[in-house]
Amino acid sequence: MIHLTWKEKPTIKKVKCVHTNAQKYMVNNVLTVGKTYEVKNETEEFYFVIDNTGQVGGFYKDYFQE
């Protein structure tokens, strides 16, 4: 259950949100366009960032720009 400690881990990098146009989910409730987020973990398809709720959430990489 390593995901429970991601919030306390050092930031890998920072990414900027470029859009919240999701087809299936309501991403605009937890991400703000133009805001920079701290990446706590990364996979091939997702960034795990601390979102606007203060929790770590996984989002597709296409919402962000490095």
C-alpha distances in whole Angstrom, upper triangle without the diagonal:
4,5,6,8,10,13,14,14,17,19,19,22,24,25,27,27,30,30,29,30,28,29,27,25,26,25,28,26,23,25,28,30,31,29,27,23,20,18,15,14,16,16,20,20,18,18,15,17,18,20,23,21,19,16,14,15,15,19,21,23,26,26,26,28,28
4,5,6,7,10,11,10,14,15,16,19,21,22,25,25,28,29,27,30,27,29,27,25,26,24,27,26,22,23,27,29,29,26,24,20,18,15,12,11,13,14,18,18,16,15,13,15,15,18,21,20,18,15,12,14,14,18,20,21,24,24,24,26,25
4,5,5,8,10,10,13,14,15,17,18,20,22,22,25,25,24,26,24,26,24,21,22,20,23,22,19,20,23,25,26,23,21,17,15,13,10,9,12,13,16,16,14,13,10,12,12,15,18,16,15,11,9,10,11,14,17,18,22,21,21,23,22
4,6,7,9,10,14,15,16,19,20,21,24,24,27,27,25,28,26,28,26,23,23,22,24,22,19,21,24,26,27,24,22,18,16,15,11,12,15,16,20,20,17,16,12,13,13,15,18,16,13,10,9,11,13,17,20,21,24,23,23,26,25
4,6,6,7,10,12,14,17,18,20,23,23,27,28,26,29,27,30,28,25,25,23,25,24,20,21,24,26,27,23,21,17,15,13,10,11,14,16,20,21,18,16,12,13,12,15,18,17,14,11,10,13,14,18,21,21,25,24,23,25,24
4,5,5,8,9,11,13,15,16,19,20,23,24,23,26,25,27,26,23,23,20,22,21,18,18,21,23,23,20,18,14,11,10,6,7,11,14,17,17,14,12,9,9,9,13,16,15,12,10,7,10,11,15,17,18,21,20,19,21,20
4,6,8,9,12,14,14,16,18,19,23,23,22,26,24,27,26,23,22,20,21,20,16,17,19,22,22,18,16,12,10,10,7,10,13,16,20,20,16,13,10,9,7,11,13,12,9,7,6,10,12,15,18,19,22,20,19,21,20
4,7,9,12,14,15,18,21,22,25,27,26,29,28,31,30,27,26,23,25,23,20,20,22,24,24,21,18,15,12,12,9,11,15,18,22,22,19,16,13,12,11,14,16,15,12,11,10,14,16,19,22,22,25,23,22,23,22
4,6,9,12,14,16,20,21,25,26,26,29,28,31,30,27,27,24,25,24,21,21,23,25,24,21,18,14,11,10,7,9,13,16,19,20,17,14,12,11,11,15,18,18,14,13,11,14,15,18,21,20,24,22,21,22,20
4,6,9,11,15,18,20,23,25,26,29,28,31,31,28,28,24,26,25,21,21,22,24,22,19,16,13,9,9,7,10,13,16,19,21,18,14,13,12,12,16,18,19,15,15,13,16,17,19,21,20,23,22,19,20,17
4,6,8,11,14,16,20,22,22,26,25,29,28,26,25,22,23,23,19,18,19,20,19,16,12,10,6,6,5,8,11,15,17,18,15,12,10,9,10,13,16,17,14,14,12,14,15,16,18,16,19,18,16,16,14
4,7,10,14,16,19,21,22,25,25,28,28,25,25,22,23,24,20,19,20,20,19,17,13,11,7,6,6,7,8,12,15,16,14,10,10,10,12,15,18,20,17,16,13,15,14,15,16,15,18,17,15,14,12
4,7,10,13,16,19,20,23,23,27,27,25,24,21,22,23,19,17,18,18,16,14,10,9,6,5,8,9,10,13,15,16,14,10,11,10,12,14,17,19,17,17,14,15,15,15,16,13,16,15,12,11,8
4,7,10,13,16,17,20,21,25,25,23,22,18,19,20,16,14,14,14,12,10,6,6,5,6,9,11,11,15,16,16,14,10,11,9,10,12,15,17,15,16,14,14,14,14,15,12,14,13,10,9,7
4,7,9,12,14,17,18,21,22,20,20,16,16,18,15,12,12,11,10,8,5,5,7,7,11,12,11,14,15,14,12,9,11,9,11,12,14,17,16,16,14,14,13,12,12,10,11,10,6,6,5
4,6,9,12,15,16,20,21,19,18,14,14,16,14,10,9,8,6,6,4,6,9,10,14,15,15,17,18,16,14,11,13,11,12,12,13,17,16,17,16,15,14,12,13,10,11,8,5,5,6
4,6,8,11,13,16,18,16,15,11,11,13,11,7,7,5,5,6,6,7,11,12,15,16,15,17,18,15,13,11,13,11,12,11,12,15,16,16,15,14,13,10,11,9,9,6,4,6,9
4,7,10,12,15,17,16,15,12,11,15,13,10,9,5,6,8,10,11,14,15,18,19,18,19,19,16,15,14,16,14,16,14,15,18,19,20,19,17,16,12,12,10,8,6,5,6,10
4,6,9,12,14,13,12,9,9,12,12,9,8,5,8,10,12,13,16,17,20,20,19,20,19,16,15,14,16,15,16,14,15,18,19,20,18,16,15,12,11,11,8,5,7,10,13
4,6,9,11,10,8,6,5,9,9,7,7,7,10,11,13,14,17,17,20,20,19,20,20,16,14,14,15,14,15,13,13,15,18,18,17,14,13,10,10,11,9,6,9,12,16
4,7,9,9,9,7,8,11,12,11,11,10,13,15,17,17,20,20,23,22,21,21,20,17,16,16,18,18,19,16,16,19,21,21,20,17,16,12,11,13,10,8,12,14,18
4,6,6,7,6,8,11,12,11,13,13,16,17,18,18,20,20,22,21,20,19,19,15,14,15,17,17,18,16,16,18,20,19,18,15,13,10,10,12,10,9,13,16,19
4,6,8,9,11,14,15,15,16,16,20,21,22,22,24,23,25,24,22,21,20,16,16,18,19,20,22,19,20,21,23,22,21,17,16,13,12,15,13,12,16,19,22
4,7,9,12,13,14,15,17,18,21,22,23,22,24,23,24,23,21,20,20,16,16,17,18,19,21,18,19,20,22,21,20,16,14,12,12,15,14,13,17,21,24
4,6,9,10,11,12,14,16,19,19,20,19,21,20,21,21,20,19,20,16,15,16,16,16,17,15,16,16,19,17,16,13,12,10,11,15,14,12,16,20,22
4,6,6,8,9,12,13,17,17,19,18,20,20,21,21,21,21,22,18,16,17,16,16,16,13,13,14,17,16,16,13,13,11,13,16,15,13,16,19,22
4,5,6,6,9,10,14,13,15,14,17,17,18,18,18,19,19,16,14,13,13,13,13,10,11,12,14,14,13,10,11,8,10,13,12,9,12,16,19
4,6,5,7,8,12,12,14,14,17,18,20,21,21,22,22,19,17,16,16,14,14,11,10,12,15,15,15,13,14,12,13,15,14,11,13,16,19
4,6,8,11,14,13,15,15,17,18,20,21,21,23,24,21,18,17,16,14,13,10,8,9,12,13,14,12,14,13,15,17,17,13,16,19,21
4,7,10,13,11,13,11,14,15,16,17,18,20,21,19,15,14,13,11,9,6,5,6,9,10,11,9,11,10,13,15,15,12,13,17,19
4,7,9,8,10,9,12,13,15,17,17,19,20,17,14,13,12,10,10,6,6,9,11,12,12,10,11,10,12,13,13,9,10,13,15
4,6,6,9,10,13,15,18,19,19,21,23,20,17,15,15,12,12,9,8,11,13,14,15,14,15,13,14,15,14,10,11,13,15
4,6,9,11,14,16,19,20,20,22,22,20,17,16,16,14,14,12,11,15,16,18,17,16,16,14,14,14,12,9,9,11,14
4,7,10,13,15,19,20,20,22,23,21,18,16,17,15,15,13,13,16,17,19,18,17,18,15,16,15,14,11,9,10,12
4,7,10,13,16,18,18,21,22,20,17,15,15,12,12,10,10,13,14,16,15,15,16,14,16,15,15,11,10,11,12
4,7,10,13,15,16,19,20,19,16,13,13,10,10,10,11,14,13,15,14,14,15,14,15,13,14,12,9,9,9
4,6,9,12,13,16,18,17,13,10,10,6,6,7,9,12,11,12,10,11,12,11,13,12,14,11,9,10,10
4,6,9,11,15,17,16,13,9,8,5,6,9,11,13,11,11,10,11,12,12,14,13,16,14,11,12,11
4,6,7,11,13,13,10,6,6,5,7,10,13,15,13,12,9,10,10,10,12,11,14,13,11,12,10
4,7,11,14,14,11,8,6,6,7,11,14,15,12,11,8,10,10,12,14,13,17,16,14,15,14
4,7,11,11,9,6,5,7,10,13,17,17,15,13,9,10,9,11,12,12,16,15,14,15,14
4,7,8,6,5,6,9,12,14,18,19,18,15,12,11,9,10,10,9,13,14,12,14,12
4,5,5,7,8,12,15,17,21,21,20,18,14,13,10,10,10,9,13,14,14,15,15
4,6,8,11,14,18,19,23,24,23,21,17,15,12,11,9,9,11,14,14,15,14
4,7,10,13,17,17,21,22,22,19,16,13,10,8,6,6,9,11,12,13,14
4,6,9,13,14,17,18,18,16,12,10,6,5,5,5,9,10,10,12,13
4,6,10,11,15,16,15,13,10,8,6,5,6,6,9,9,9,11,11
4,7,9,13,13,12,10,6,5,4,6,9,9,13,12,11,14,14
4,6,10,11,9,8,5,6,6,8,11,11,13,12,11,13,13
4,7,8,6,5,4,6,9,10,14,14,16,14,13,16,15
4,5,6,6,6,6,9,10,13,14,15,12,12,15,16
4,5,8,9,10,12,13,16,17,18,14,15,17,18
4,6,8,9,13,14,17,19,20,17,18,20,21
4,7,9,13,14,18,19,21,18,18,20,21
4,6,10,12,16,18,20,17,17,20,21
4,7,10,13,15,17,15,15,18,18
4,6,10,12,15,13,13,17,17
4,7,9,12,11,12,15,16
4,6,8,7,9,12,14
4,5,6,8,11,13
4,5,6,8,10
4,5,8,10
4,7,10
4,7
4
